[in-house]
Amino acid sequence: MPFFRMNRKAAHCLAGASVAAAVLAGAPGRASAQETGGAGDRVSVDGKGIVGGALLGGEVVMLTMGAIGVERAWPYLVFGGVGAVGGGVAGYFIEAAEPAPEVPLYMLAGGMALVIPTLVVTLNATAYKPPATDQSEPIRNEPAAEPPQPGINVQLTTDAASVLRRLGTDAPGVGLVDLAPSQVAVGVPALSVAPLYSHDEMFKFGVAQGYQVRVPVFRASF
């Protein structure tokens, strides 16, 4: 992604600058001067102040942006580069002013010392932070509900026991033989015709209506 490429590019730039600074720090200082004083005396610029100023300029800008919470990567590259250029120009004029030999060396050492902290602050500030509303897991770690299946779902709620109770509570007709606690009677059975299914049962089960003929043969009551 461009975001991570920009982060790697900034890290590589700082790392390359630190390597160049280390090489310059180990190189002996070069000076050319004429033996007797006069207008012709001159101290050559060896580059330590320039590199140290460039490092310090870019690092001060990037550390400041990281401290105030800048999260995009491009400001670090743009403004950090501007700060490095400005620091390098300032380092050139410092060296041209012929300061004490320790001044360019201290600038270079300070720039090298701040390379790692600047990398840490910059990468931490520009790291991806997912939004608080981005939840990849269900709330409370509960399993996600299964999606509804296409088609027509028919749920059977008929209670067979209630149907049997309804049939059992129908008052039986007069049977061929009636047995009671106090008597025994014989008579003509009372025939009856009743439907097999109710309207709800016909709609739920998709069956055709039929009829049943009831012939009570034996009835007993206790």
N, C-alpha and C positions, 0 to 999 in steps of 0.2 A: 504494500500500500504506500502512497506518496507520503503519508504521515510518518511511517517508520523509516522510509528512506531519508527523509529530512533529518530525523533524529540521528541516524547513523552517519549522515554527512557531517552534521555538526560535531559529533564525537570524533570523527576521523580528522576534521580540521584542527580541533584542539589537541588531539594526540600528535599530529604532525608538527604543530607549532611547538609542543613540548619537546619533541625529539630534536628539532632544530635549535631550540634553546639550550638543550643539553650539549649539543655539539659546540655551540658557541661558547658555552661556559667552560668547556675543556680546552678550547683553543687559546693559545697565548695571545696576549694583547700586542697589537702592532702599533708602533709609534715611529714617526719620522720627524726629526727635529734637527735644526742646524746647531752647530756647537756653540756659537756665540749668539747672545740675545739680539733681537732686532725685530723688525717688522716681518721678517721671513720665517720666524719660528711658527710651527704648525703641528698640531696633534691630529693624527688620522682617526677617522671614525671606524671602529671595528665591528659595529652592528649589535653589540650586546644591549645597549640602551634602546635601540630601535625595536629589537625583538621583545625585550622586557616590557617596553611601553605598549607594544601591540597586544601582548598577552594581558597586561593589567587593564588596558582600555576595554578589550572585549569581555574580560571576566567581570569587571565592575558592572557593566551594563547587564550581562546575563544573570549575575547574582541578584541584582536589583529587581529585574523582571520576575525571577523565580520567587523572590521574597514577597512581592505584591500579588502573586497568584496568576500570572499570565500562563494560560494553558495551551495555546496554539504554538506550533513549532516555528512558523515562518518569522515571527517577530524576533526570535532569538538569532536566526540566521541574518536577518536584515540589520537590525540594530546592533547586534553583536559584532557584525562585520564593520559597521560604521564606527563603533567604539574602538575596534582594533586598528582601523586605519588612523583614527585620530590619535590613539596612543602611540602608534608607530611614528607619526609625524612629530609628536611631542618628544619622543625619545631621541629622534634625530637632532632636534634643536638643543636638547639637553647635552648630548654628546658634543655637538658643535661648539657649545659654550665652554668646553674644556673644564668640566667639573673635576672633583677628586676622583681618582680611579675606582674608588669603592662604589660610587653612585650608580653607574651603569650595571655593575655586578649585583648590587642590591635589587635593582629593578628587575633584572633577569631572574634572580633567585625568588623574588616575590611572585613573579608571574608563573614560574614553574610550580611553586608551592600551592597556588590556587587552581591548578588545572583539574585535579581530582575533585575537590569540593564543587567546582563549577559544573563538572560533568554530572555529579550526583544530583545537584539541585535542579539542573536543566532537565535531565531525564525523568526525575520524579515529578516535576511540574507538568511536563508534556505527556505523561503516561495516560493511557486510556482509562477513564473512570466511568463505569456503567451508570446510567441514571437510576434513581431510587425506584422508579416505576417499572424497571425492566426486571421481571421475575420469570425466570425460566422454569421454576418448579411450582407445583400447585401450592396454594396457601396451606400452612400447617402440615405440609408434607402428605396431604391426603391424595389418594390416587384420582386421576382425572376421570370424570364420568364418561362412559362409553357413548359414542354418538348414536342417535336413533337410527334404526335400520329402516331402509325404504320398504314400502308396502303397507298393507292394512293389517293391523294387529287386532285380534279378537281375544278378549279376555273373558273366560268363562267364570261366572260367579254363582252359578246355580248350586244350591246346597241340596244334595240328595236326601239328607236326613229330613230337611223341611218338607220336601215333596212327599216322603214316606209318611211324615206326621200328618200332612194334610189329607193324604189318602186314608190314613187310619182313623182320622176323626170323623170321616163321613159316616153318617148314621146308616147302618145296614138295614136293608129292607126285611120284610118278613121271610124267614127261611122255610125250607121244607120241614125241618125239625128244629124247634126252639127249645133250648134247655135253660131253665131258670132255677134259682135255689129252691123255689117252692113248687115248681110245676114243670111238666114236659108237655109240649104242644106240637101237633103235626098239622100242617096247613099247606096251602098253595103258595109257592115262592113268588115273591114280587120281582118281576123282571125290570131292569133299568138299563138305559143306554146313556153312556157318558163319553165325552171326547177323550182321546188319549193324551193330547198335549195342550198346554195353555198357549195363548198368543205369544208370550215372551219366549217360551221354549221353541216354538216354531221359528221365531225370528233369529234366535241365537244358534240353534242347531241346523237350521235350514231343512227341516223335515216337513213332509206333507201331513195334513191332519188326518187322523183315523178315529175310529170309534170302537168302543168296547161294550159288550153286552154282559151285564152282571146278573148271575142267577144264584141267589143265596140258597145254599143247600142246608147248611147247619149253622145255627146261631146259638151261642151260649153266653150267659151273663152271670157274673159271680158277685 
